[in-house]
Amino acid sequence: MAQKILVVDDEAEYRALLGQILGGAGYSVFAAANGKQGIALYAAQKPDLVLLDVMLPDMIGFDIARAMRDSGRPKTPILFCSVRSAASSLAQGLRAGSVDYVLKPFDPEDLLKRVRTALSEAA
């Protein structure tokens, strides 16, 4: 059975690109366009990993990550995927419970390596 990855990003082109890259690597991918959808899908689908944008229209990714961590499934790895490159954003992401921080635009091979690493460390 394929490992499940939840992508939470408000940009349709990134959701599609991530779906193509991750789906092509054999992962089962489902996506949300905002934080509320992401939290609902997280609870319903119980993903093995979450790729989460920092800036969403309804919530900040750091708050979404904390809500996911507080939901009773704290060991699911969360990777932030954002254009925000400031060291303070990285530190905030780690404090919110992420295991890694991927900058957009990203290299597909680097992204897949980070996903595989996060999933293997969570196992």
N, C-alpha and C positions, 0 to 999 in steps of 0.2 A: 504494500500500500504506500502510495506517495506521501511524503511529508507535506503538511499543509502550511502555506505561508499567507499571512494577511498583509496586504499592502494598503496603507491609509495615506492617500495623497489627493489633494484637491485638483491637481492638474491631470486631465484625462490622458494627455500624451505620455506622462510618466507612468500612470497606471497601466497603460497599454504596453509601453516599453518594458516595464518590470514584469508584466504578465508574460510577454514574449520571451524574455531572457530566462526567467525562472521556470516557466512552463516548458521551454525548450530543454532545460536541464533536468526535467523529470519531476518537478515539484507541482503540487496542486495549488493553484493560486486563486485567491478571491480578493476583491478590493472594495474599499469604501472611499467615498469622496469627501467625507468630513469626520470630525471626531465622534459625534454621536453615533453615526453608522458604524464607525470602527469599533467602538466599545460594545455595541450590540452584536456585531459579527464576532468579536473576540469571545464573548460569552456563549454565543450559539455554536460556533464552529470549532472552538478550542484549538487554535492553530499551534503548530510546533515552533513558529517564529513569526515576529511582526516586523515589517519595514514601515517606519512611521515618519512622515514629514513633520517638521517643526512648526511651520506656519500654516495653519488651516483656517478656513473662514469662521468657524464657530468656536474653536478651542485651540489652545496652544498645545503642541505635541507633548511637552513636558507634563502638562496636566493629564493628558490622555494616558501617558505611560504610568503615571502614579495611580490613576483609576484602574488601569489593567492590573498593576501590581497589588492593589488593595482588593481585587476581586476574588481572591482565594487561589489564584494560579500564579504565584509569584516567580516561578522558575522558567516561564516561557521567555526565551531571549527576545529582546527588543533592540533593533538597529535603527538609529535615526538616519534619515536620508534627506539632506537639506542643502540649500545654497548658502546657508549661514555658516561661515567658516571661522568665526571668532573663537578664541580659546574659551571665552566665557560660555559660549553655546555648548561646546564640547563638555565642559565641566558640569553645566546644568543638566545635560543629557545623562551623564553618568550618575549624577545625584538622583535623577528621576528613575533610574533603574535600567538604563540601556547598557548593553555590553559592547557596543561599537557605534561609530558615527561615520557615515559615508557622505562625502561631498558630491553634490550635483554640479556639473555633469560628471558622471562616474564612468569608469572603464568596466565594461561587462564582466571581463575575467576577474578583475579585482573584486567586484561585487559578489560574484559567485564564490570566490575564495573566502570572503568574509562570512557569507551565509553558511557555507559548509563548516567553517571553523566554529561559528556560534552554535550550530546544531550539534556538532560533535561534542563540544564542551558541555552542552546542556544534557546530553544523554547520560 
